[in-house]
Amino acid sequence: MTSLPSTPSRQLARQRRIRQAKRRRAVTLAVLLLVGVGGLGLRSLPTRSLRQLQRTVWVSHPEPLAMSGGDPYIRALMRTISAAESNINQPYNVLYGGKIIPQLNRHPNICIEIVAGPNRGRCTTAAGRYQFLTGTWQEKARLYHPKSSSWFGAWGDYSFDPESQDLVVYHWLKDTSAWNFDIATALRDGQLDAVLRRLSGTWTSLGYGIESNSMTARLPRIYDNLLREELEQSSSTQLRQ
């Protein structure tokens, strides 16, 4: 069939379609960028921390724990908590807002202004993989720190190294009297929602509270993936023994 010569109206229609296609591509790219930014995971971002965050690699899969062994269900829960609280590639060293500290010989106890949310204008000492406030860290370290009986523990000078952060949280979560709730059993029974609800008073980013963030809705899926990984690791460790 012989094609007809182009007319001005056809040329205008073709140019219009090209412009529309370009606009659609631009909108799609903008949406993808927004989704990526929305997954950063921290509750708020102080302006002065932007420079530090430019040097930080944000992660979609929380890194393994520094501690070894333990209940794989609790381990998966701990990594899930950190997905909401400290979702970066150096979670043990992070302060509220994203600044990284090099020394972990003790809790940094640096109070940083909160610039968004219901507590805006106040300051927080939240630090580490589980964003411990100074007072909470001292309280829980006295109970669960692996070196709590040593001389520096008597002065409240507990090491804030990665393994100690993990062990304090691990034994805290395992302590049924601390929560009036058996977290390990609930997880084995598939009651993740009940667990997150119980813990949300301590870690508000887990949902049900006042400071949910972009990671909150993803936590059940994140937990399921991490639990499979922890169970596989636990099984392979048992086979080697």
N, CA and C of each residue as an Amber inpcrd file, in Angstrom:
protein
   723
   0.8470000  -1.1770000   0.0000000   0.0000000   0.0000000   0.0000000
   0.8830000   1.2270000   0.0000000   0.6540000   2.1910000  -0.8810000
   1.4830000   3.3930000  -1.0050000   1.1810000   4.3590000   0.1270000
   2.2470000   4.8450000   0.8340000   2.0480000   5.7820000   1.9300000
   1.7790000   7.1710000   1.3980000   0.9420000   7.9000000   2.1280000
   0.5980000   9.2510000   1.7330000   1.6720000  10.2130000   2.2120000
   1.9090000  11.2890000   1.4760000   2.8930000  12.2710000   1.9100000
   2.4340000  12.9360000   3.2110000   3.4110000  13.3030000   4.0660000
   3.0800000  13.9460000   5.3300000   2.4450000  15.2940000   5.1010000
   1.4820000  15.6290000   5.9430000   0.8340000  16.9360000   5.9050000
   1.2330000  17.6930000   7.1510000   1.0980000  19.0200000   7.1720000
   1.4560000  19.7980000   8.3720000   0.7300000  19.3120000   9.6090000
  -0.5540000  18.9200000   9.4730000  -1.3010000  18.4680000  10.6540000
  -0.7320000  17.1680000  11.2010000  -0.3160000  16.2500000  10.2900000
   0.2850000  15.0000000  10.7440000   1.6220000  15.2470000  11.4300000
   2.3950000  16.1830000  10.9030000   3.6800000  16.5000000  11.5100000
   3.4930000  17.0870000  12.9040000   2.4930000  17.9490000  13.0670000
   2.2180000  18.5270000  14.3770000   1.7830000  17.4500000  15.3760000
   0.9410000  16.5010000  14.8900000   0.4900000  15.4200000  15.7690000
   1.6570000  14.5420000  16.2020000   2.5650000  14.2660000  15.2780000
   3.7410000  13.4550000  15.6090000   4.6230000  14.1560000  16.6380000
   4.8400000  15.4580000  16.4700000   5.6440000  16.2120000  17.4160000
   4.9880000  16.2300000  18.7990000   3.6370000  16.3060000  18.8020000
   2.9190000  16.3060000  20.0790000   3.1000000  14.9770000  20.7980000
   3.0410000  13.8670000  20.0310000   3.2310000  12.5550000  20.6500000
   4.6300000  12.4100000  21.2300000   5.6230000  12.9440000  20.5280000
   7.0040000  12.8710000  21.0090000   7.1600000  13.6420000  22.3150000
   6.5540000  14.8620000  22.3640000   6.6380000  15.6630000  23.5880000
   5.9470000  14.9580000  24.7530000   4.7880000  14.3350000  24.4790000
   4.0790000  13.6260000  25.5340000   4.8780000  12.4440000  26.0540000
   5.5400000  11.7100000  25.1500000   6.3610000  10.5770000  25.5600000
   7.5220000  11.0310000  26.4390000   8.1300000  12.1700000  26.1040000
   9.2360000  12.6990000  26.9000000   8.7600000  13.0900000  28.2900000
   7.5600000  13.7120000  28.3440000   7.0220000  14.1100000  29.6420000
   6.7370000  12.8830000  30.5160000   6.1990000  11.8010000  29.8890000
   5.9240000  10.5940000  30.6530000   7.2120000   9.9910000  31.2180000
   8.2730000   9.9940000  30.4030000   9.5480000   9.4700000  30.8870000
  10.0830000  10.3050000  32.0380000   9.9350000  11.6220000  31.9440000
  10.4160000  12.5080000  33.0030000   9.6500000  12.2790000  34.2970000
   8.3240000  12.0930000  34.1910000   7.5140000  11.8350000  35.3790000
   7.8960000  10.5080000  36.0200000   8.0920000   9.4800000  35.1920000
   8.4880000   8.1710000  35.7080000   9.8100000   8.2500000  36.4620000
  10.7790000   8.9680000  35.8920000  12.0790000   9.1230000  36.5350000
  11.9440000   9.8430000  37.8690000  11.1060000  10.8910000  37.9040000
  10.9080000  11.6380000  39.1480000  10.3030000  10.7550000  40.2260000
   9.3270000   9.9120000  39.8480000   8.6980000   9.0160000  40.8120000
   9.7130000   8.0260000  41.3730000  10.5460000   7.4560000  40.5010000
  11.5500000   6.5070000  40.9520000  12.5270000   7.1510000  41.9200000
  12.9090000   8.4060000  41.6450000  13.8190000   9.1100000  42.5340000
  13.1780000   9.3610000  43.8880000  11.8980000   9.7320000  43.8880000
  11.1980000   9.9730000  45.1480000  11.0860000   8.7060000  45.9720000
  10.8020000   7.5760000  45.3090000  10.7210000   6.3000000  46.0240000
  12.0520000   5.9660000  46.6610000  13.1300000   6.2010000  45.9190000
  14.4540000   5.9270000  46.4600000  14.7720000   6.7840000  47.6660000
  14.4450000   8.0710000  47.5780000  14.6900000   8.9660000  48.7020000
  13.8260000   8.5950000  49.8890000  12.5880000   8.1490000  49.6050000
  11.6760000   7.7910000  50.6850000  12.1290000   6.5990000  51.4810000
  13.0590000   5.7990000  50.9690000  13.5010000   4.6130000  51.6840000
  14.6810000   4.8330000  52.5910000  15.0400000   6.0760000  52.8860000
  16.2160000   6.3220000  53.7040000  16.1000000   5.7290000  55.0900000
  14.8940000   5.7950000  55.6850000  14.6920000   5.0500000  56.9110000
  14.7980000   5.8170000  58.2060000  15.5880000   6.9050000  58.3110000
  15.6490000   7.6330000  59.5680000  14.4360000   8.5290000  59.7080000
  14.0200000   8.7970000  60.9460000  12.7950000   9.5460000  61.1740000
  12.8830000  10.9650000  60.6540000  14.0180000  11.6290000  60.7640000
  14.1660000  12.9900000  60.2840000  15.6110000  13.2220000  59.9250000
  15.8720000  14.3340000  59.2410000  17.1940000  14.5620000  58.6960000
  17.6010000  16.0070000  58.9320000  18.3910000  16.3080000  59.9760000
  18.8510000  17.6700000  60.1840000  19.6390000  18.1780000  58.9930000
  19.4230000  19.4530000  58.6350000  20.0950000  20.0230000  57.4700000
  21.6010000  19.9300000  57.6030000  22.0970000  20.1650000  58.8190000
  23.5550000  20.1710000  58.9870000  24.1770000  18.7960000  58.8130000
  23.3370000  17.7440000  58.7480000  23.8760000  16.3910000  58.5760000
  23.9490000  15.9620000  57.1170000  23.5070000  16.8040000  56.1980000
  23.4830000  16.4010000  54.7940000  24.8680000  16.0360000  54.2810000
  25.8720000  16.7750000  54.7360000  27.2280000  16.4880000  54.2590000
  27.6780000  15.1080000  54.7080000  27.3720000  14.7540000  55.9550000
  27.7400000  13.4160000  56.4220000  27.0050000  12.3420000  55.6320000
  25.7260000  12.5920000  55.3220000  24.9390000  11.5880000  54.6170000
  25.4090000  11.3910000  53.1790000  26.0390000  12.4090000  52.6090000
  26.5740000  12.2420000  51.2600000  27.6860000  11.2080000  51.2520000
  28.2930000  10.9670000  52.4120000  29.3720000   9.9760000  52.4980000
  28.8650000   8.6530000  53.0760000  27.5600000   8.5410000  53.2630000
  26.9660000   7.3520000  53.8700000  26.2460000   6.5190000  52.8190000
  26.4330000   5.2150000  52.8600000  25.7580000   4.3180000  51.9210000
  24.5310000   3.7430000  52.6100000  23.3450000   4.0980000  52.1250000
  22.1170000   3.5910000  52.7040000  21.8620000   2.1760000  52.1970000
  21.3000000   1.3540000  53.0620000  21.1580000  -0.0570000  52.7250000
  19.6980000  -0.4740000  52.7590000  19.3570000  -1.4570000  51.9500000
  18.0040000  -2.0060000  51.9420000  17.9510000  -3.3440000  52.6820000
  19.1210000  -3.8730000  53.0470000  19.1850000  -5.1610000  53.7500000
  20.0970000  -4.9840000  54.9530000  19.5390000  -4.9640000  56.1770000
  20.3630000  -4.7260000  57.3700000  21.4910000  -5.7330000  57.4960000
  22.6650000  -5.2430000  57.8220000  23.8290000  -6.1140000  57.9050000
  23.6990000  -7.1020000  59.0600000  24.4530000  -8.1930000  59.0220000
  24.4090000  -9.1800000  60.1120000  24.8130000  -8.5620000  61.4440000
  24.4460000  -9.2350000  62.5170000  24.7880000  -8.7560000  63.8500000
  26.2730000  -8.9750000  64.1270000  26.8040000  -8.1630000  65.0290000
  28.1910000  -8.3520000  65.4480000  28.3130000  -9.5390000  66.3930000
  27.2800000  -9.7820000  67.2070000  27.3060000 -10.9170000  68.1260000
  27.1220000 -12.2220000  67.3570000  27.5830000 -13.3010000  67.9260000
  27.4070000 -14.6140000  67.3140000  26.4530000 -15.4430000  68.1600000
  25.8110000 -16.4200000  67.5030000  24.9200000 -17.3210000  68.2130000
  23.6120000 -16.6750000  68.6270000  22.8250000 -17.4470000  69.3610000
  21.5580000 -16.9290000  69.8560000  20.3660000 -17.4050000  69.0500000
  19.1960000 -17.0850000  69.5440000  17.9250000 -17.4690000  68.9440000
  17.7540000 -16.7630000  67.5920000  17.6030000 -17.5070000  66.4960000
  17.4790000 -16.8630000  65.1760000  16.2530000 -15.9580000  65.0650000
  15.1980000 -16.2420000  65.8070000  13.9980000 -15.4000000  65.7620000
  14.2750000 -14.0380000  66.4010000  14.9950000 -14.0410000  67.5100000
  15.3460000 -12.7800000  68.1610000  16.3720000 -12.0240000  67.3230000
  17.3120000 -12.7450000  66.7340000  18.3130000 -12.1050000  65.8800000
  17.6370000 -11.4000000  64.6960000  16.6780000 -12.0730000  64.0620000
  15.9680000 -11.4540000  62.9400000  15.1980000 -10.2290000  63.3960000
  14.6070000 -10.2880000  64.5890000  13.8890000  -9.1360000  65.1210000
  14.8290000  -7.9640000  65.3690000  16.0030000  -8.2280000  65.9060000
  16.9770000  -7.1670000  66.1600000  17.3840000  -6.4700000  64.8720000
  17.6170000  -7.2380000  63.8330000  17.9840000  -6.6380000  62.5470000
  16.8110000  -5.8610000  61.9620000  15.5950000  -6.3210000  62.2170000
  14.4090000  -5.6040000  61.7530000  14.2740000  -4.2680000  62.4740000
  14.5260000  -4.2550000  63.7700000  14.5000000  -2.9990000  64.5190000
  15.4960000  -2.0180000  63.9240000  16.6840000  -2.5080000  63.6020000
  17.6970000  -1.6020000  63.0600000  17.3490000  -1.1200000  61.6530000
  16.5360000  -1.8810000  60.9240000  16.0980000  -1.4120000  59.6010000
  15.3070000  -0.1240000  59.7220000  14.5570000   0.0150000  60.8060000
  13.7670000   1.2280000  61.0220000  14.5420000   2.2980000  61.7730000
  15.4520000   1.8980000  62.6540000  16.1080000   2.8550000  63.5330000
  17.4430000   3.3780000  63.0050000  18.1820000   2.5610000  62.2640000
  19.5540000   2.9630000  61.8820000  19.9270000   2.3720000  60.5330000
  19.1290000   2.6740000  59.5300000  19.2630000   1.9840000  58.2410000
  20.3920000   2.5540000  57.3930000  21.6310000   2.3430000  57.8500000
  22.8050000   2.7530000  57.0920000  23.8520000   1.6470000  57.1660000
  24.9690000   1.8750000  56.4650000  25.9740000   0.8120000  56.4070000
  26.9070000   0.7890000  57.6080000  26.7670000   1.7420000  58.5460000
  27.5290000   1.7250000  59.7870000  26.5670000   1.9380000  60.9570000
  25.6350000   1.0180000  61.1740000  24.5710000   1.2800000  62.1490000
  25.0580000   1.4220000  63.5780000  26.1440000   0.7420000  63.9360000
  26.6090000   0.8080000  65.3170000  27.2210000   2.1640000  65.6580000
  27.5970000   2.9230000  64.6470000  28.3070000   4.1840000  64.8570000
  27.4660000   5.4280000  64.5930000  26.1730000   5.2570000  64.3470000
  25.3820000   6.3870000  63.8870000  24.6880000   7.1040000  65.0440000
  24.6660000   8.4350000  64.9540000  23.8840000   9.2590000  65.8580000
  22.5610000   9.6050000  65.1960000  21.6110000  10.0650000  65.9770000
  20.3620000  10.5660000  65.4150000  20.6900000  11.6070000  64.3490000
  20.0650000  11.4790000  63.1870000  20.2880000  12.4280000  62.1020000
  21.3070000  11.9930000  61.0820000  22.1300000  10.9770000  61.3950000
  23.0180000  10.4370000  60.3780000  24.4980000  10.6370000  60.5850000
  24.9150000  11.4480000  61.5680000  26.3530000  11.6380000  61.7720000
  26.9870000  10.3490000  62.2810000  28.1890000  10.0550000  61.7860000
  28.9230000   8.8500000  62.1770000  30.0070000   9.2140000  63.1810000
  30.1120000   8.4410000  64.2580000  31.1640000   8.6500000  65.2460000
  32.1530000   7.4880000  65.1710000  33.4490000   7.7670000  65.3070000
  34.4450000   6.6970000  65.1690000  34.6580000   5.8880000  66.4410000
  34.4820000   6.5090000  67.6150000  34.8090000   5.8480000  68.8720000
  33.5630000   5.2630000  69.5310000  33.6740000   4.0060000  69.9840000
  32.5540000   3.3230000  70.6270000  32.9530000   2.7620000  71.9910000
  33.9140000   3.3960000  72.6470000  34.3250000   2.9000000  73.9590000
  33.2660000   3.1750000  75.0230000  32.3710000   4.1380000  74.7460000
  31.2450000   4.4100000  75.6340000  30.1380000   5.0700000  74.8190000
  28.9480000   5.1500000  75.3880000  27.8580000   5.8510000  74.7050000
  28.2880000   7.3000000  74.4860000  28.1130000   7.8430000  73.2670000
  28.6170000   9.1950000  72.9860000  27.9310000  10.3040000  73.7790000
  26.6720000  10.1170000  74.1620000  25.9430000  11.0990000  74.9800000
  25.9920000  12.4960000  74.3480000  25.7420000  12.5610000  73.0530000
  25.6890000  13.8410000  72.3350000  24.2270000  14.1610000  72.0440000
  23.7610000  15.3030000  72.5160000  22.3500000  15.6540000  72.3450000
  22.1810000  16.4800000  71.0660000  21.4240000  15.9370000  70.1280000
  21.2390000  16.5590000  68.8080000  19.8010000  17.0430000  68.6820000
  19.6540000  18.2410000  68.1590000  18.3220000  18.8340000  68.0360000
  17.4320000  18.0220000  67.0980000  16.1980000  17.8250000  67.5060000
  15.1960000  17.1580000  66.6760000  14.5200000  18.2190000  65.8210000
  14.5310000  18.0300000  64.5160000  14.0580000  19.0810000  63.6120000
  12.7290000  18.7460000  62.9400000  12.1440000  17.5880000  63.2600000
  10.8630000  17.2210000  62.6520000  10.0980000  16.3290000  63.6090000
   8.7860000  16.2290000  63.4040000   7.9640000  15.3470000  64.2090000
   7.4540000  15.9960000  65.4790000   6.7770000  15.2280000  66.3170000
   6.1300000  15.7710000  67.5130000   7.1010000  16.2940000  68.5630000
   8.3630000  15.8550000  68.5130000   9.3640000  16.3090000  69.4950000
  10.2950000  17.3770000  68.9300000   9.8820000  17.9960000  67.8580000
  10.7040000  19.0340000  67.2320000  11.0630000  20.1360000  68.2360000
  12.3210000  20.5520000  68.1960000  12.7990000  21.5800000  69.1040000
  13.5100000  21.0360000  70.3210000  13.2580000  19.7740000  70.6560000
  13.9860000  19.1360000  71.7420000  15.2890000  18.5600000  71.1920000
  16.0500000  17.8810000  72.0560000  17.2460000  17.2060000  71.5570000
  17.2410000  15.7800000  72.0460000  17.9660000  14.9280000  71.3410000
  18.0020000  13.5110000  71.6740000  19.4370000  13.0010000  71.6700000
  19.7240000  12.0540000  72.5630000  21.0500000  11.4290000  72.6230000
  21.0520000  10.0630000  71.9510000  20.0250000   9.7640000  71.1390000
  19.9110000   8.4570000  70.4870000  21.1690000   8.1320000  69.6830000
  21.6750000   6.9170000  69.8720000  22.9200000   6.5390000  69.1950000
  22.9770000   5.0300000  69.0320000  23.7480000   4.6000000  68.0310000
  24.0030000   3.1890000  67.8210000  22.9430000   2.4880000  66.9970000
  23.1380000   1.1930000  66.8090000  22.2610000   0.4070000  65.9440000
  20.8180000   0.4430000  66.4240000  20.6230000   0.5430000  67.7310000
  19.2660000   0.5030000  68.2850000  18.8430000   1.8610000  68.8420000
  19.6280000   2.9040000  68.5070000  19.3160000   4.2830000  68.8890000
  18.9930000   4.4060000  70.3800000  19.9180000   3.9200000  71.2010000
  19.7970000   4.0140000  72.6440000  19.9540000   5.4590000  73.1090000
  19.0290000   5.9380000  73.9190000  19.2490000   7.1600000  74.6670000
  20.2720000   6.8670000  75.7580000  20.9960000   7.8990000  76.1960000
  22.0370000   7.6790000  77.2050000  21.4740000   7.0100000  78.4520000
  20.3660000   7.5330000  78.9700000  19.7930000   6.9790000  80.1870000
  19.3280000   5.5450000  80.0150000  18.7210000   5.2560000  78.8820000
  18.2560000   3.8880000  78.6280000  19.4320000   2.9350000  78.5190000
  20.4970000   3.3800000  77.8290000  21.6780000   2.5290000  77.7070000
  22.2690000   2.2120000  79.0760000  22.4220000   3.2230000  79.9290000
  22.9910000   2.9870000  81.2550000  22.1190000   2.0250000  82.0630000
  20.8150000   2.2070000  81.9770000  19.8910000   1.3420000  82.7150000
  19.9580000  -0.1050000  82.2440000  19.9030000  -0.3090000  80.9390000
  19.8970000  -1.6710000  80.4070000  21.2800000  -2.3110000  80.4670000
  22.3330000  -1.5090000  80.3230000  23.6840000  -2.0650000  80.4170000
  23.9500000  -2.6200000  81.8100000  23.4220000  -1.9560000  82.8410000
  23.5970000  -2.4720000  84.2060000  22.9970000  -3.8690000  84.3560000
  21.9390000  -4.1380000  83.5810000  21.2660000  -5.4290000  83.6720000
  21.8340000  -6.4880000  82.7350000  22.2160000  -6.0520000  81.5190000
  22.4860000  -7.0430000  80.4650000  23.8710000  -6.9440000  79.8240000
  24.6630000  -5.9440000  80.1670000  25.9690000  -5.7950000  79.5050000
  26.8780000  -6.9660000  79.8600000  27.6070000  -7.5160000  78.8790000
  28.4750000  -8.6760000  79.1630000  29.5840000  -8.3770000  80.1560000
  29.9230000  -7.0980000  80.3540000  30.9790000  -6.7300000  81.2960000
  30.4340000  -5.8600000  82.4240000  29.1810000  -6.0470000  82.7590000
  28.5460000  -5.1790000  83.7540000  29.1380000  -5.3330000  85.1490000
  29.8150000  -6.4600000  85.4020000  30.3740000  -6.6840000  86.7370000
  31.7810000  -6.1240000  86.8940000  32.3730000  -5.5900000  85.8170000
  33.7420000  -5.0770000  85.9000000  33.7570000  -3.7100000  86.5680000
  34.9650000  -3.2100000  86.8830000  35.0820000  -1.9740000  87.6590000
  34.5070000  -0.7790000  86.9210000  34.6640000  -0.7300000  85.5580000
  34.1500000   0.4480000  84.8630000  32.6270000   0.4450000  84.8220000
  32.0140000  -0.7490000  84.9450000  30.5670000  -0.8070000  84.9790000
  29.9960000  -0.1320000  86.2090000  30.7440000  -0.1800000  87.2900000
  30.2790000   0.4520000  88.5220000  30.1480000   1.9560000  88.3540000
  30.9330000   2.5360000  87.4370000  30.8740000   3.9750000  87.1650000
  29.9530000   4.2950000  85.9890000  29.2710000   3.2910000  85.4590000
  28.3710000   3.5300000  84.3440000  29.0900000   3.7320000  83.0270000
  30.3750000   3.3530000  82.9550000  31.1840000   3.6020000  81.7590000
  31.2190000   2.3380000  80.9060000  30.0510000   1.8820000  80.4630000
  29.9630000   0.6260000  79.7240000  30.4090000   0.7960000  78.2820000
  31.1650000  -0.1810000  77.7970000  31.5930000  -0.1530000  76.3980000
  30.3730000  -0.1720000  75.4800000  30.4430000   0.6330000  74.4260000
  29.3480000   0.7400000  73.4590000  29.7320000   0.0650000  72.1460000
  30.6640000  -0.8750000  72.2180000  31.1330000  -1.5530000  71.0110000
  29.9920000  -2.3530000  70.3800000  30.0910000  -2.6920000  69.0880000
  28.9840000  -3.3640000  68.3940000  28.4710000  -4.6220000  69.0780000
  29.3670000  -5.5020000  69.5120000  28.9140000  -6.7380000  70.1400000
  28.1490000  -6.4540000  71.4270000  28.6110000  -5.4630000  72.1950000
  27.9170000  -5.1290000  73.4350000  26.5400000  -4.5390000  73.1620000
  26.4250000  -3.7110000  72.1320000  25.1050000  -3.1930000  71.7600000
  24.1540000  -4.3520000  71.4630000  24.6350000  -5.2980000  70.6820000
  23.7970000  -6.4570000  70.3310000  23.4100000  -7.2700000  71.5620000
  24.3790000  -7.5790000  72.4090000  24.1200000  -8.4540000  73.5450000
  23.1480000  -7.8230000  74.5390000  23.2780000  -6.5180000  74.7490000
  22.3510000  -5.8430000  75.6590000  20.9270000  -5.9470000  75.1190000
  20.7430000  -5.6680000  73.8370000  19.4020000  -5.7410000  73.2510000
  18.9070000  -7.1870000  73.2200000  19.7730000  -8.1120000  72.8770000
  19.3750000  -9.5240000  72.7990000  18.8210000 -10.0140000  74.1450000
  19.5830000  -9.7810000  75.2240000  19.1450000 -10.2660000  76.5320000
  17.9430000  -9.4790000  77.0550000  17.8410000  -8.2300000  76.6700000
  16.6680000  -7.4350000  77.0300000  15.4130000  -8.0100000  76.3700000
  15.5030000  -8.3110000  75.0720000  14.3530000  -8.8760000  74.3620000
  14.0020000 -10.2770000  74.8570000  14.9800000 -11.0220000  75.3360000
  14.7400000 -12.3700000  75.8430000  14.1460000 -12.3770000  77.2490000
  14.2320000 -11.2480000  77.9320000  13.7830000 -11.1540000  79.3150000
  12.2660000 -10.9520000  79.3520000  11.5210000 -12.0110000  79.6170000
  10.0550000 -11.9150000  79.5990000   9.5290000 -10.9660000  80.6720000
  10.2490000 -10.8370000  81.7940000   9.7970000  -9.9460000  82.8520000
   9.9310000  -8.4760000  82.4520000  10.8410000  -8.1820000  81.5380000
  11.0270000  -6.7980000  81.1100000   9.8600000  -6.2980000  80.2730000
   9.1920000  -7.2160000  79.5770000   8.1100000  -6.8320000  78.6630000
   6.7470000  -7.3890000  79.0870000   6.7470000  -8.2030000  80.1310000
   5.5150000  -8.9290000  80.5020000   4.9560000  -9.6730000  79.2880000
   5.8820000 -10.2800000  78.5620000   5.5220000 -10.8550000  77.2650000
   6.6690000 -11.7490000  76.8270000   6.3650000 -12.9250000  76.3050000
   7.4030000 -13.8330000  75.8170000   7.5870000 -13.5880000  74.3230000
   8.5500000 -12.7390000  73.9980000   8.7540000 -12.3210000  72.6110000
   9.1740000 -13.4920000  71.7370000  10.0850000 -14.3140000  72.2170000
  10.5770000 -15.4360000  71.4060000   9.4450000 -16.3950000  71.0460000
   8.6020000 -16.7220000  72.0170000   7.4840000 -17.6260000  71.7490000
   6.4890000 -17.0000000  70.7850000   6.2040000 -15.7190000  70.9700000
   5.2710000 -15.0300000  70.0750000   5.7800000 -15.0300000  68.6400000
   7.0690000 -14.8430000  68.4540000   7.6350000 -14.8620000  67.1050000
   7.5110000 -16.2490000  66.4850000   7.7610000 -17.2650000  67.2670000
   7.6280000 -18.6390000  66.7580000   6.1780000 -18.9710000  66.4000000
   5.2490000 -18.2980000  67.0640000   3.8300000 -18.5090000  66.7700000
   3.3240000 -17.6030000  65.6530000   4.2370000 -16.8740000  65.0180000
   3.8540000 -16.0110000  63.9070000   3.1700000 -14.7200000  64.3350000
   3.3770000 -14.2770000  65.5580000   2.7160000 -13.0780000  66.0760000
   3.6240000 -11.8510000  65.9880000   4.2050000 -11.6080000  64.8260000
   5.1100000 -10.4670000  64.6690000   4.3860000  -9.1560000  64.9620000
   3.1490000  -9.0200000  64.5180000   2.4110000  -7.7820000  64.7310000
   2.2800000  -7.4730000  66.2180000   1.9870000  -8.4800000  67.0190000
   1.8590000  -8.2830000  68.4620000   3.2010000  -7.8850000  69.0750000
   4.2890000  -8.4580000  68.5610000   5.6210000  -8.1230000  69.0590000
   5.9660000  -6.6740000  68.7320000   5.7560000  -6.2790000  67.4840000
   6.0740000  -4.9030000  67.0920000   5.2270000  -3.9080000  67.8730000
   3.9800000  -4.2570000  68.1090000   3.1140000  -3.3760000  68.8850000
   3.6510000  -3.2160000  70.3110000   4.0860000  -4.3300000  70.9190000
   4.6110000  -4.2790000  72.2860000   5.9000000  -3.4400000  72.3580000
   6.7200000  -3.5350000  71.3160000   8.0080000  -2.8380000  71.3190000
   7.9230000  -1.3910000  70.8510000   6.8040000  -0.9970000  70.2590000
   6.7150000   0.3200000  69.6390000   6.7730000   1.4640000  70.6470000
   6.4970000   1.1700000  71.9180000   6.6570000   2.2090000  72.9230000
   8.1140000   2.5600000  73.1630000   8.9990000   1.6040000  72.8730000
  10.4390000   1.8320000  73.0190000  11.0580000   2.3090000  71.7120000
  10.7140000   1.6300000  70.6150000  11.2100000   2.0210000  69.2900000
  10.0090000   2.4830000  68.4640000   9.7480000   3.7830000  68.4660000
   8.5160000   4.3160000  67.8730000   8.4420000   4.1150000  66.3660000
   9.5750000   3.8940000  65.7140000   9.5610000   3.7010000  64.2640000
   8.9950000   2.3420000  63.8680000   8.7100000   1.4730000  64.8400000
   8.1440000   0.1660000  64.5270000   6.6540000   0.2470000  64.2100000
   6.0710000   1.4010000  64.3560000   4.6470000   1.5790000  64.0720000
   3.8320000   1.6960000  65.3430000   2.5520000   1.9830000  65.1750000
   1.5960000   2.0910000  66.2820000   1.8830000   3.2760000  67.1970000
   2.8610000   4.0940000  66.8510000   3.2270000   5.2150000  67.7100000
   3.1820000   6.5340000  66.9780000   4.0430000   7.4550000  67.4010000
   3.9830000   8.8250000  66.8970000   5.0440000   9.1280000  65.8540000
   5.9720000   8.2150000  65.6130000   7.0760000   8.5440000  64.7180000
   7.3760000   7.4280000  63.7160000   6.3620000   6.9310000  63.0450000
   6.6040000   5.9770000  61.9650000   7.4320000   6.6500000  60.8800000
   8.1730000   5.8580000  60.1070000   8.9390000   6.4330000  59.0120000
   8.7340000   5.6010000  57.7490000   9.5330000   5.8740000  56.7310000
   9.3170000   5.2370000  55.4330000   9.5780000   3.7360000  55.4550000
  10.2660000   3.2340000  56.4900000  10.5520000   1.8080000  56.5720000
   9.4620000   1.0370000  57.3130000   8.6310000   1.7260000  58.0820000
   7.7090000   1.0560000  58.9920000   6.8190000   0.0360000  58.2940000
   6.2010000   0.4270000  57.1900000   5.2730000  -0.4710000  56.4950000
   5.9870000  -1.6810000  55.8980000   7.2930000  -1.5990000  55.6950000
   8.0380000  -2.6950000  55.0830000   8.5580000  -3.7130000  56.0950000
   8.4270000  -3.4130000  57.3820000   9.0840000  -4.2310000  58.3940000
   8.6460000  -5.6940000  58.3970000   7.3540000  -6.0230000  58.2290000
   7.0010000  -7.4570000  58.1910000   7.7140000  -8.2210000  57.0760000
   7.7980000  -7.6290000  55.9020000   8.4940000  -8.2910000  54.7930000
   9.9910000  -8.3910000  55.0790000  10.5580000  -7.3260000  55.6370000
  11.9760000  -7.3450000  55.9890000  12.2470000  -8.4490000  57.0100000
  11.3870000  -8.5410000  58.0240000  11.5600000  -9.5770000  59.0550000
  11.5050000 -10.9760000  58.4440000  10.5450000 -11.2170000  57.5650000
  10.4220000 -12.5450000  56.9500000  11.6990000 -12.9180000  56.2000000
  12.2530000 -11.9640000  55.4450000  13.4850000 -12.2350000  54.6950000
  14.6600000 -12.5020000  55.6380000  14.7630000 -11.6860000  56.6900000
  15.8650000 -11.8490000  57.6270000  15.7270000 -13.1360000  58.4330000
  14.4870000 -13.5050000  58.7660000  14.2890000 -14.7440000  59.5190000
  14.7390000 -15.9460000  58.7010000  14.3950000 -15.9870000  57.4220000
  14.8600000 -17.0850000  56.5720000  16.3810000 -17.1450000  56.5690000
  17.0110000 -15.9970000  56.4740000  18.4670000 -15.9490000  56.4640000
  19.0490000 -16.4420000  57.7880000  18.4670000 -15.9940000  58.9080000
  18.9720000 -16.3970000  60.2170000  18.7440000 -17.8830000  60.4770000
  17.6000000 -18.4230000  60.0430000  17.3320000 -19.8440000  60.2220000
  18.2980000 -20.6910000  59.4000000  18.5730000 -20.2640000  58.1790000
  19.5390000 -20.9890000  57.3390000  20.9270000 -20.9620000  57.9700000
  21.3110000 -19.7960000  58.4870000  22.6200000 -19.6790000  59.1240000
  22.7070000 -20.5430000  60.3660000  21.6230000 -20.5720000  61.1400000
  21.5960000 -21.3890000  62.3610000  21.6980000 -22.8720000  62.0150000
  20.9920000 -23.2930000  60.9730000  21.0270000 -24.7000000  60.5610000
  22.4010000 -25.1100000  60.0860000  23.0460000 -24.2540000  59.2900000
  24.3800000 -24.5890000  58.7780000  25.4020000 -24.6250000  59.9080000
  25.2290000 -23.7590000  60.9270000  26.1390000 -23.7780000  62.0620000
  25.9990000 -25.0670000  62.8510000  24.7600000 -25.5120000  63.0380000
  24.5190000 -26.7650000  63.7770000  25.0870000 -27.9670000  63.0310000
  25.0020000 -27.9500000  61.7080000  25.5250000 -29.0660000  60.9120000
  27.0480000 -29.1480000  61.0160000  27.6940000 -27.9990000  61.1730000
  29.1630000 -27.9930000  61.2530000  29.6590000 -28.4440000  62.6200000
  28.7790000 -28.3970000  63.6060000  29.2020000 -28.7560000  64.9770000
  29.1530000 -30.2550000  65.2200000
